[in-house]
Amino acid sequence: MNEIIGLLKQVGIFMVCAQTVLHFKPHQKYDKYFKLLIGIMVMVQLMSPVFTFLGGEEFALDVELPQEWTVNSLDIGSMLEAADGIVDKYAESEIKSRLNNIDNDMADTEKLIEEDGISIEDIAVDEIKVGEGMNGTERNEALQEKERTVD
């Protein structure tokens, strides 16, 4: 009985993982291939007790990986630290680059304003009213009225 419960747990966890992969797959066109592969894998998992009963030995797909591919041979901690260092380095250089661009743009704007002889205090800004929108016709009429009063 415990073997059946264990098998059902294994299949259930596999199905949750399979549905997650299906949800995040790159393209819709691979949908039928993923479903076929998942269906075959579920069938193999469900048929493993039958194979064990008929064959007398446990059915398993044991594949031996080369030593360099095994998890024990990898130093995952140092790999994560190296990845964090690389991400931090690129993020820092990107932030510096963007700040330099903003600083250069501000300097260029200040030079243009100084060349025109305009100070920032001389620039008039109309009162901004939030929530009082105009449709296109009203806005055009207001702009034309404003241009007439300036001339």
C-alpha positions as CSV (number, residue, x, y, z in Angstrom):
1,M,0.0,0.0,0.0
2,N,2.8,2.4,0.8
3,E,4.4,1.7,-2.6
4,I,1.1,2.7,-4.3
5,I,1.0,5.9,-2.3
6,G,4.6,6.6,-3.1
7,L,4.0,6.0,-6.8
8,L,1.0,8.4,-6.8
9,K,3.0,11.0,-5.0
10,Q,5.8,10.7,-7.5
11,V,3.4,10.9,-10.5
12,G,1.6,13.9,-8.8
13,I,4.8,15.8,-8.3
14,F,5.9,15.0,-11.9
15,M,2.6,16.3,-13.2
16,V,2.9,19.5,-11.3
17,C,6.4,20.0,-12.7
18,A,5.3,19.1,-16.2
19,Q,2.4,21.5,-16.1
20,T,4.8,24.3,-15.0
21,V,7.1,23.5,-17.9
22,L,4.0,23.5,-20.3
23,H,3.0,26.9,-18.9
24,F,6.4,28.5,-19.4
25,K,7.3,26.9,-22.7
26,P,8.6,29.3,-25.4
27,H,6.1,28.7,-28.3
28,Q,2.7,27.3,-28.8
29,K,3.9,25.1,-31.7
30,Y,5.8,22.8,-29.3
31,D,2.7,22.1,-27.2
32,K,1.9,18.8,-28.8
33,Y,5.5,17.5,-28.5
34,F,5.7,18.4,-24.8
35,K,2.3,16.8,-24.1
36,L,3.4,13.6,-26.0
37,L,6.7,13.4,-24.1
38,I,4.9,14.0,-20.7
39,G,2.3,11.4,-21.5
40,I,5.0,8.8,-22.3
41,M,6.9,9.6,-19.1
42,V,3.7,9.3,-17.0
43,M,2.9,6.0,-18.6
44,V,6.4,4.7,-17.8
45,Q,6.0,5.8,-14.2
46,L,2.6,4.1,-13.9
47,M,3.7,0.9,-15.6
48,S,6.9,0.5,-13.5
49,P,5.1,-1.6,-10.8
50,V,3.7,-3.9,-13.5
51,F,7.2,-4.4,-15.0
52,T,8.5,-5.1,-11.5
53,F,5.8,-7.7,-10.9
54,L,6.3,-9.4,-14.3
55,G,10.1,-9.2,-14.5
56,G,10.9,-9.7,-10.8
57,E,13.4,-6.9,-10.7
58,E,12.9,-3.3,-10.3
59,F,12.5,-1.3,-13.5
60,A,14.7,1.7,-13.7
61,L,16.5,3.7,-16.2
62,D,20.0,4.0,-14.8
63,V,22.2,6.3,-16.9
64,E,25.7,6.9,-15.8
65,L,27.0,10.4,-16.4
66,P,30.6,11.2,-16.9
67,Q,32.4,12.4,-13.7
68,E,32.6,16.0,-14.9
69,W,28.8,16.1,-15.3
70,T,27.8,15.0,-11.8
71,V,26.6,17.5,-9.2
72,N,29.1,16.3,-6.7
73,S,32.0,17.4,-8.9
74,L,30.6,20.9,-9.4
75,D,31.3,23.6,-6.9
76,I,27.9,25.3,-7.1
77,G,28.6,27.8,-4.3
78,S,31.7,29.3,-6.1
79,M,29.7,29.4,-9.4
80,L,26.9,31.3,-7.7
81,E,29.4,33.8,-6.1
82,A,31.1,34.3,-9.5
83,A,27.7,34.9,-11.2
84,D,26.7,37.4,-8.5
85,G,30.0,39.2,-9.0
86,I,29.5,39.4,-12.7
87,V,25.9,40.7,-12.4
88,D,27.0,43.3,-9.8
89,K,29.9,44.5,-12.1
90,Y,27.6,44.9,-15.1
91,A,24.9,46.5,-13.2
92,E,27.3,49.0,-11.7
93,S,28.8,49.9,-15.1
94,E,25.3,50.3,-16.6
95,I,24.3,52.6,-13.8
96,K,27.5,54.7,-14.1
97,S,27.0,54.9,-17.9
98,R,23.4,56.1,-17.6
99,L,24.3,58.7,-14.9
100,N,27.1,60.0,-17.1
101,N,24.6,60.3,-20.0
102,I,22.2,62.2,-17.8
103,D,25.0,64.5,-16.5
104,N,26.1,65.2,-20.1
105,D,22.6,66.0,-21.2
106,M,22.1,68.4,-18.3
107,A,25.4,70.1,-19.1
108,D,24.4,70.5,-22.8
109,T,21.0,71.9,-21.8
110,E,22.7,74.4,-19.4
111,K,25.1,75.5,-22.1
112,L,22.2,76.1,-24.6
113,I,20.3,78.1,-22.1
114,E,23.4,80.3,-21.2
115,E,24.1,80.8,-25.0
116,D,20.5,82.1,-25.5
117,G,20.9,84.5,-22.6
118,I,17.9,83.0,-20.8
119,S,18.0,82.2,-17.1
120,I,15.8,79.5,-15.7
121,E,13.9,82.1,-13.6
122,D,12.9,83.9,-16.8
123,I,11.0,80.8,-18.1
124,A,7.3,81.2,-17.4
125,V,5.2,78.2,-16.7
126,D,1.4,78.4,-16.8
127,E,-0.6,77.2,-13.9
128,I,-1.3,73.5,-14.2
129,K,-4.8,72.3,-13.2
130,V,-5.1,68.6,-12.5
131,G,-8.4,67.0,-13.5
132,E,-9.6,69.6,-15.8
133,G,-9.0,68.1,-19.2
134,M,-9.9,69.6,-22.6
135,N,-10.8,67.8,-25.7
136,G,-8.8,68.5,-28.9
137,T,-11.0,71.3,-30.2
138,E,-11.0,73.2,-26.8
139,R,-7.3,72.8,-26.5
140,N,-6.7,74.2,-30.1
141,E,-9.0,77.2,-29.4
142,A,-7.2,77.9,-26.1
143,L,-3.8,77.8,-27.8
144,Q,-4.9,80.1,-30.6
145,E,-6.3,82.6,-28.0
146,K,-3.0,82.5,-26.1
147,E,-1.0,83.1,-29.3
148,R,-3.3,86.1,-30.1
149,T,-2.7,87.7,-26.7
150,V,1.1,87.2,-26.9
151,D,1.3,88.9,-30.3
